[in-house]
């Protein structure tokens, strides 16, 4: 598996070359502005001490305060966090969000922690980072965190600051100032982009065969919306295994099964399969919605989908993408497809700062309009430069905005 930060830099270089981006901007963007790396000692419930490694990266704040992303996974490393912070920077620019990119997290497996240990680790993470609030750095959720984790982090931050700051932490529950639609935002945005992209290649979503790698927050919501639209979800995988049904998986039943068992394995009316074979499944639409670099030189030739929509960040390596584009596979890149959450997080901060909270219909309407605008602009830019890569089109648009901000600030 390739280094995901190298993937990010490779994409930067290619988009910068095509878009003729100022070399001074390119030089600034080859390295993060700020890196925090701390060790968190934690007293476990049995009295033993564990030391967890934690990170927070601010990539650039040319467009505004750094935002989003707190990942708790057992194999987290600094290069991964740097890459994800870079992707957030580009994602915010693509989505028309006046913010810089940040990412952070802890090298830990929440499934192996008690609830008490998990809460203590979330609170310790906030204390260690000493975030400076909604005008500087706004953490949000990611893999291994969610509404409850962000609620603990908000409470810890407010205990430290001494006053309520609902805009200081994103992805919290609506009862604490979170936005309606926040949990579903990435999956909803992905489905919105997928529907548009499928229309452009005359692929009816209704009855289309779909394979989904990853069945967490993003994959499960996208699967539910596709199922409701009449698509056939023929295969689904998660960290523990995979299941398939050529006639289509009953997604509501699968969601219930996962809630009870914690895995897609052994779901009713499905056949278990090797999770590594998910990319070889016969389908029209493929959604990698787990982690980075999963589509690579080792499996790219197994893929037969016509449309790939990236629910995860950086799931396709650059070399694999070139092979897919040569096969005329349409790819909706991560920085557009999964930026629904980033858009709604921007809405969440706005609502928290103004104390004016919107209903679900308003949030979804605004998010869908914003994400389709980003998608259409990326497609138009790709056509302008006569390239097949929507990713490069999106990156060029983002880099233009960042370059303009840097120029006005006097950085270049």
N, C-alpha and C positions, 0 to 999 in steps of 0.2 A: 504494500500500500504506500503510495507516494506521500511525501510531506505536504500537508494541506497549505502551509504558508508558501511553499514553493509554487503551488498551484495558483495561489492568489497573485503572487508576483509575476508569474508567467502570463496570467490573464491581463494584469495591469500593463505589462510590456507590450502585449499584442494590441490591446485597445489604444494605448498611447501612440503606437506606431501608425495604426490605421487613421486615428483621429488627429494626428499631428499635434498632440498635446505638448505644451511648453515643457522642455526638458527640466526646468527648475521645479516645476510641479511634480514631475515624475520622480525626481531625486528626493523631494520631501516625503513622498508617499511610499518610498521603499522601506521605511522604518517607522514604528509607532512613536507617538509623541511622549507617552508616559507608560511605564510598566511597574506594577506593584506585584511583589511576590513575597508571601509571608508564610510562616509555619504556625499552625493553630494546635496547641496542645489541648486535648479534651479528656476530661475524666469520664470514663464510661460507666454504665450502670453497675457493672460488677467490680468497680473500684480500680480497674487498670487504666493506664494512660495510653492514648493513641495520639500521634502527631500527624495532622493533615496538612498537605500542601495546598495553598490557595493562591489565586491570581486575579488581577484586574488590569486590563489593558485599555488605554485611551488611544485610539489610532490617530485621529486628527479632529480638532474642534474648529476648523475653518468655517463651517456652516452653522455652528452653534454648540450648545452643551452636549457632552457625550452621553449616550443612552444605551440601555437595554442589555439583556443577556446574562444569566447566572446559571451555569451548568454544573451539576453535581454528577460526575461519572468517575468510575474507578481508574480509567486510563488517561485522564486529562493531563495535558502537558502544555508548556508555554507556547510552542509553535502553533498548536491548535487554537489557543486563545487569541494569539496575535492575528491569525488568519480570520477568525470569526469576527474580531473587532474591525478588521479591514472590510469584510463583507458587509457589516452593519453600516460602516461609513458610506459605502457605495449604495447600499439599499436605501438609506435615508435620502441620499441625493436623488436617486432614481424616483423615489416616491414623493418628491417635492416636500420633504420634511426638513425644516431648518434645524438640523442637529448633526452632531458628529457621531462617530461609531465607537462603541465600547463593548467589551465582553469580559466576563469573569467567571469564577467558579472555584470549586473545591475538588481535589482528587479524592473522591469518596463514593461508595456505593450505598445510596439511601436504603436499598432493600435489605442491607445487612445491619442497619441501625434501628434501634428502638425509636419510638416516636419522641421520647424524651431526649435521646441522644441527637436525633435529627434536629429538633428545635434548638438545642444548645449549640449545635454546629452552625445553624443559620444565624443565630444571634451573634456568635463569636466571629463569623465572617464579616458582619457589618461593623462590629467593634474594631476588628483588625484593619479594615479598609479605611475607616474614618471618612466616609463619603461627605461631600460638602453641600449636598442638597440639589434642589430642582433646577438651579441655574448653572450647575457644574457637571454633575454626574448622577444619572438616574438609573439604578439597576432595575432589570426586569427578569422575567422567568426564562427558562430554557429547559433542556433535558435534565430530569432529576429534580426539578423544582416546579412549583405551581402556585395557585392562589394561597394555599396555607403557608407555604414557605415564605412567600412575599409578604404575607400578613405579619408573620413573626419578625421579618426584617424591618418592616415599617414600624412596628411597635418598638423594636430595639432602637431604631434611629430616633424616634420621637422621645424615647426615654433619655437618650443622650442629649438631644437638642433642647428638650424641655418644653417644646410646643408642637402642636399638630401641624404636619406638613404632608398632606395626602398626595401632593405632586412629586414627592421625593423618591417614591418607589413605584414602579409600574407593575401591572399584572396582578394586582391585589383584588380581593373580592369587592363587588359593588357596594356592599354594606360599609366598607372602609374607604370608599371614594374611588373604587375601580370602575372601569367603563363597562357598560352593557356590551355583550358580544365579544369581550376580550378573549375568553377561552376558545371560542370557535373561530376567531378571526383568521388565523393562518390557513386553516382548512377551507374556510369560506372563500378567502381570496384566491387560494389555489384552484378551487372549482370554477371560480369566475374566469380566471386566465385560461384554464383548460378548455372551457366551453368556447371561448373566443378562438383559441388556436385550432381546436378541432373543426370549427366552422370554416376556417380558412383553408383547410386541406380536404374539405367535403367529407369529413368523418362524423357521422351522426353519433352523438354521445349515447343516445338511446340504443341499447343492444350492443354497444361496443364492449369488447372484452378488455378487462383491466386487471393488471397485477400491481400490487402495492407492497413495497418493502418498508416495513415499519408500521406499527399499528398503535402508536401513541396518540398524543393530542392532535397531531397533524393528519396522520394516516387514517385514523378512525373517523374524524369529521369529514374528510374528503370522501371516504368510502361511503358514509351515510348519505351524503348529498348525491353521489353518483348512483347509488342504489335507488334513491328516490326518483332520479331522472330516468331510470330504466336501464342503466348500464349493467353488464354482467361482470361482477368481481370474481374472477376465476381463480385467483391465488392471493394469499396474504401471508406475510412473514413478520416475525418479531425477533427479539434477541434470543428466544429459547427454541424457536422452530418455525415451521410453516405448514399451511394447509391449502388444499386446492379442491375445486369442484368445477368441472368443465361446464356444467349447466348454470353455474352462478352460485356464489355463497350467500346465504341469508345473513345480511350484515347486522340487522337488529339483534338476531339470535347470537351472532358472533360477539357483538359488543357485550351482551349479557354474560356470555361465557367467559370473556376476558375479565369482566368485573368480578366474577366469582372465583376464577382460577388463577388470574394473573398472567395468562398466556393464551395464544391462539391454538396451541396444540390440543388435539383430541376433541375439537369442536364437532358437534352433531352434524351429520350429513356432509362431512368433508373427509378427505384422505390426507394423512400426514405426508409431508415431503421434506427433502433436504432443503433447509433455508437458503443454502448457497446456490440452489438451482432456480431461485425466484426470477432471476434475470433471463433465464432461458425459456420461461413459460410462453406459450403461444398466445399472443395478445396484440391488440392494436395500441393500447395506451399503457405506459409504464410509469409508475410514480415511486421514485426512491425517496422515502420520507423518514430516514433514520439518521445516518451519520455520513461523514465525508469520505470521498475517494473509493466508494464501493463499486463503481463502474470503472474498470481499468483495463489494462492490456490483457489481463488474465481471463476476462469474461466478455469483453465488448463484442466479440464476433458471435456470441451466443444470442445476442439481442435481436429480436425480429419485430419489435414495436414500431409503429409509424410516428408516434408522438410520445415524447418523454417530458414530464412536468416535474421539476425538481422541488420536492417538499423539504428536503434537507439542504444544508449549506455545503456547497462544494462536493456533491456526490459523484461527479464525473471528472476524471482527470483530463488534462488538456489533450494528451495524445488520443485518449479514447473518444473525446468529443470530435476530433478531426475525422476519425474513422466513421463515426455516426453521421456526421454532416455529409461525408462523401457518399454514404448510403441513402442520402436524402431523408434522414430522420429529422423531424422537427423537434427542437428542444426549447422549452420555455425555462429560462434560467432561474436559479434560486433567488437572485436579487430582485426579481419581479414576482415570481410564482409564490414565494413564501413571505412577501413583505406585508401581507395583510395585518399581521400582528404588530409590525413596526408602525404601520399607519394608525392602527387603533391605539397603540401606546402613545402616539403623539396626541391623539384625541383625548386620551386619559389625562395626560399632563395638562392640556388646555382646560379640561373640565375641573381638574383639581385646583388650578390657579385662579379660575374665575368663579368657582363654587356654582357652576351652572351645568347640571348633569342631563345628558341626552337619553332619549328612549332608544330601544334596540333598532327600530326601523330607521331612525335618523343616523345612527352609527353605521349600520350596514349599507345604507344608501350612499353615504359620504365615502365609505371605504371602497365600495365597488367602483364608484366613479373615479376615485384617485388611482386605484390599481389598474383599471383599464386604460386610463390616460398614460400611465407609465409604460404599459405594454405596447400601446399603439405608437408611442414616441420611439420606443426601442426598435420596433419593426420598421418604422419610417426611416430611422437613421441607418439601419442595416441595408435598406434598399438604396438610400442615398449613396452609400459607399460600395454598393453592389457586392455585398457579402452575405453568406448564408447564416452567419452567427447572430442570433438575436442577443446573445450574451454580450458580444462586442458592441452591438448597437446600444445596449443599456449602459455598459461601462463608459462608452464615449460620452453619452449624455451626462452621466454622473461626473466624469472628469472635467467636462466643460464647466459645470456649475461650481465644482470645487476650485478650479483654476480661477474663475471669475471672483470667487470669494477671497482667495489668497491675494489676488492682484489688488482688490479694493482695500484689503487690510494692510497692504504694503509689504507682504511677505516675499513677493517676487518682483 
